[in-house]
Each structure stands twice: as C-alpha cells, then as structure tokens.
C-alpha cells in the first residue's frame, strides 16, 4: 500500500477524467444546422430546419440538386448553429450562387478555436464579425438570408 493513497486516487481520477472527456469530444462529431426562420434557436423545433450536415469531412453541397444524402432545402437558410465538436480550422462557405461563384452574396465562416460540445449560433448570415471562436466575413451583393444554394465545408486535416 502506498504512503500517499490520496495522491494516487487523485491522479487516477484525473487520468480517468481526461480519457473520458476526450472520448466524448472525439465521439461527438460536429454538425452544422441551417434554419429557415429568425425566431431563434430556442424555437427551432417549431420551425424545422433547412439542412443538417456533419462538418468532420470536406464536402460540397449544391442545394438545387435533390439528393438523399443531404436533403438541404434551397433558398431557405437564415441562420446557423454549430453543435458538438467542431475543430479549429474548419471553414464553412455559404453561397447564393449554386455553382459557388463569388459574383453574388456569400459568407465565409472560419472556426478559430475548437468548439467542444458547444452550441454556437450565427443568427444572421448577412454580417461580418469576429470573436474568440469564429471569424465570419460576409460578401454582399443583394442579400443572403433565405437564399443559400450551396455550402462548402473544408475540414482541417
């Protein structure tokens, strides 16, 4: 038996906590959900969602093409929520143009710090901002809210 049972117990608890919480973070892959109404995330179930996609791998989704994989509604999204674990370095681009051309409105969102079991809300797609977690740059032409037709997800390696 050790001379310091409290120290061993504390170290064991610390090791277990680190292992447990890191497995939760890695098991909870990040998701981006696009919502069609400005009623806020507290009422999101009443209004449904336009699109829900994992952000753990890079992909491009054209909302004008109907596919069973994404089921994203064209010209519907007005705000977004990130859920779960989203890695720093993840980039989300939302375009008004279904081909991703930059001659119309588009939004560039970069995750600066890991979002770990976090719910991060961007309540409006038509403004630029930066905080400790996210940098968003809006490129204006005639409005993006309710007109998103393409999403590009660039996942970090």
Wavefront OBJ file of the C-alpha trace (Angstrom):
o trace
v 0.000 0.000 0.000
v 1.198 3.494 -0.885
v 2.161 6.119 1.649
v 0.028 8.621 -0.263
v -3.316 6.982 -1.149
v -4.974 10.369 -1.711
v -2.351 11.318 -4.304
v -2.818 8.057 -6.219
v -6.592 8.396 -6.092
v -6.412 11.991 -7.330
v -4.071 11.057 -10.173
v -6.278 8.124 -11.147
v -9.337 10.359 -11.151
v -7.523 12.976 -13.237
v -6.389 10.358 -15.776
v -9.911 8.917 -15.978
v -11.415 12.402 -16.434
v -9.013 13.271 -19.255
v -9.678 9.971 -21.015
v -13.445 10.215 -20.504
v -13.840 13.809 -21.679
v -11.501 13.412 -24.654
v -13.515 10.393 -25.800
v -16.735 12.395 -25.515
v -15.262 15.186 -27.614
v -13.978 12.846 -30.314
v -17.161 10.771 -30.341
v -19.394 13.829 -30.775
v -18.621 14.899 -34.338
v -19.580 18.427 -35.229
v -22.758 19.274 -37.076
v -23.904 22.439 -38.778
v -27.642 23.009 -38.948
v -29.171 25.694 -41.138
v -32.557 27.069 -40.058
v -35.142 28.941 -42.122
v -36.603 31.374 -39.573
v -35.267 34.181 -37.430
v -37.254 33.090 -34.375
v -34.059 31.986 -32.648
v -32.639 28.610 -31.661
v -34.925 28.245 -28.645
v -37.869 27.745 -31.043
v -36.052 25.774 -33.725
v -38.136 22.606 -33.311
v -41.300 24.532 -34.131
v -39.840 25.715 -37.438
v -37.852 22.693 -38.611
v -34.504 23.029 -40.294
v -33.268 23.621 -43.818
v -30.218 21.386 -43.620
v -28.178 19.324 -41.138
v -24.686 18.177 -42.150
v -21.597 16.810 -40.399
v -18.503 19.014 -40.559
v -15.955 16.275 -39.855
v -15.054 15.868 -43.550
v -14.748 18.202 -46.521
v -17.668 18.284 -48.934
v -19.637 20.496 -51.288
v -23.431 20.518 -51.360
v -25.446 22.100 -54.151
v -28.918 22.660 -52.661
v -30.547 22.927 -56.109
v -29.779 19.263 -56.800
v -32.024 16.899 -54.849
v -30.053 14.151 -53.148
v -30.977 11.718 -50.416
v -27.661 12.313 -48.631
v -28.209 15.924 -47.618
v -31.867 16.887 -48.110
v -30.907 20.561 -47.898
v -33.643 22.996 -48.869
v -32.689 25.569 -51.478
v -33.230 29.266 -50.730
v -34.296 28.675 -47.154
v -31.487 29.174 -44.596
v -31.412 32.344 -42.492
v -29.261 31.346 -39.509
v -26.954 28.513 -38.474
v -25.996 26.596 -35.360
v -22.855 24.525 -34.841
v -23.319 21.550 -32.480
v -20.896 19.071 -30.921
v -17.163 19.054 -31.589
v -16.070 21.332 -34.429
v -12.305 21.518 -34.959
v -10.395 24.773 -35.222
v -9.520 25.356 -38.861
v -12.907 24.210 -40.179
v -14.210 26.539 -42.888
v -17.851 26.826 -43.974
v -18.803 28.786 -47.067
v -22.414 29.551 -47.906
v -23.247 30.852 -51.366
v -26.282 32.413 -53.008
v -24.962 31.081 -56.336
v -25.498 27.306 -56.690
v -22.158 26.936 -58.512
v -20.240 28.772 -55.791
v -19.412 31.781 -57.934
v -18.356 34.805 -55.927
v -20.186 37.367 -58.066
v -23.240 37.027 -55.771
v -23.602 37.003 -51.960
v -21.507 34.560 -49.957
v -20.409 34.036 -46.359
v -17.042 32.679 -45.230
v -17.011 31.252 -41.665
v -13.728 30.111 -40.094
v -13.574 28.271 -36.764
v -10.668 29.780 -34.812
v -10.840 27.614 -31.672
v -12.253 24.135 -31.140
v -15.955 24.154 -30.318
v -16.162 21.272 -27.840
v -19.701 20.103 -27.043
v -20.723 23.635 -27.769
v -23.759 25.188 -29.413
v -22.599 28.212 -31.366
v -25.258 30.338 -33.075
v -24.816 32.676 -36.030
v -28.231 34.392 -36.025
v -27.875 36.238 -39.333
v -25.974 35.319 -42.493
v -25.595 38.921 -43.646
v -22.916 40.393 -41.435
v -19.216 40.083 -40.709
v -17.881 39.600 -37.185
v -15.065 38.052 -35.201
v -14.872 36.706 -31.654
v -12.687 34.218 -29.772
v -14.198 31.211 -31.596
v -15.310 32.305 -35.056
v -14.424 34.755 -37.808
v -17.206 35.416 -40.336
v -16.815 37.550 -43.441
v -19.933 38.445 -45.432
v -19.573 39.467 -49.095
v -22.665 41.468 -50.016
v -24.469 41.852 -53.320
v -28.253 41.770 -52.668
v -28.781 39.584 -49.578
v -28.037 36.003 -48.490
v -30.673 35.296 -45.822
v -33.214 32.863 -47.266
v -31.215 32.493 -50.491
v -28.466 29.926 -49.712
v -27.991 27.490 -52.610
v -24.566 25.973 -51.931
v -22.455 25.011 -48.936
v -18.772 24.142 -48.961
v -17.248 22.510 -45.887
v -13.466 22.423 -45.610
v -12.386 20.211 -42.704
v -8.885 20.528 -41.261
v -6.504 17.594 -41.701
l 1 2 3 4 5 6 7 8 9 10 11 12 13 14 15 16 17 18 19 20 21 22 23 24 25 26 27 28 29 30 31 32 33 34 35 36 37 38 39 40 41 42 43 44 45 46 47 48 49 50 51 52 53 54 55 56 57 58 59 60 61 62 63 64 65 66 67 68 69 70 71 72 73 74 75 76 77 78 79 80 81 82 83 84 85 86 87 88 89 90 91 92 93 94 95 96 97 98 99 100 101 102 103 104 105 106 107 108 109 110 111 112 113 114 115 116 117 118 119 120 121 122 123 124 125 126 127 128 129 130 131 132 133 134 135 136 137 138 139 140 141 142 143 144 145 146 147 148 149 150 151 152 153 154 155 156 157
